[in-house]
């Protein structure tokens, strides 16, 4: 019974960490997309300048 309890705890912790990480990534990508809508032209210009230096 102890093994099953440890296994269940590990599965619950793993799912919690996975869902938490997915939520953080989702919030981050949402804020980045909102910033991209505002600064779309400047981001394109920065990318062109980076490629010119190579």
C-alpha positions as CSV (number, residue, x, y, z in Angstrom):
1,X,0.0,0.0,0.0
2,X,2.9,2.4,0.7
3,X,4.2,2.0,-2.9
4,X,0.8,2.9,-4.3
5,X,0.6,5.9,-2.1
6,X,4.0,7.1,-3.2
7,X,3.1,6.5,-6.8
8,X,-0.1,8.4,-6.6
9,X,1.7,11.3,-4.8
10,X,4.4,11.4,-7.6
11,X,1.7,11.3,-10.3
12,X,-0.2,14.2,-8.7
13,X,3.0,16.2,-8.2
14,X,4.0,15.6,-11.8
15,X,0.6,16.6,-13.2
16,X,0.7,19.8,-11.0
17,X,4.1,20.8,-12.2
18,X,3.2,20.1,-15.8
19,X,-0.1,22.0,-15.7
20,X,1.6,24.9,-13.8
21,X,4.4,25.1,-16.4
22,X,1.9,25.0,-19.3
23,X,-0.1,27.8,-17.6
24,X,3.0,30.0,-17.2
25,X,4.0,29.4,-20.8
26,X,0.5,30.2,-22.0
27,X,0.5,33.5,-20.0
28,X,4.0,34.4,-21.3
29,X,3.1,33.7,-25.0
30,X,-0.1,35.7,-24.6
31,X,1.7,38.8,-23.3
32,X,4.4,38.4,-26.0
33,X,1.8,38.2,-28.7
34,X,0.1,41.4,-27.3
35,X,3.5,43.2,-27.4
36,X,4.1,41.9,-30.9
37,X,0.9,43.5,-32.1
38,X,2.1,46.8,-30.7
39,X,5.7,46.7,-31.8
40,X,5.4,44.6,-35.0
41,X,7.3,47.0,-37.3
42,X,10.2,47.6,-34.9
43,X,10.6,43.8,-34.4
44,X,10.9,43.3,-38.2
45,X,13.5,46.1,-38.4
46,X,15.5,44.5,-35.6
47,X,15.5,41.2,-37.4
48,X,16.7,42.7,-40.6
49,X,19.5,44.5,-38.8
50,X,20.6,41.3,-37.2
51,X,20.8,39.5,-40.5
52,X,22.8,42.4,-42.1
53,X,25.5,42.0,-39.5
54,X,26.0,38.3,-40.3
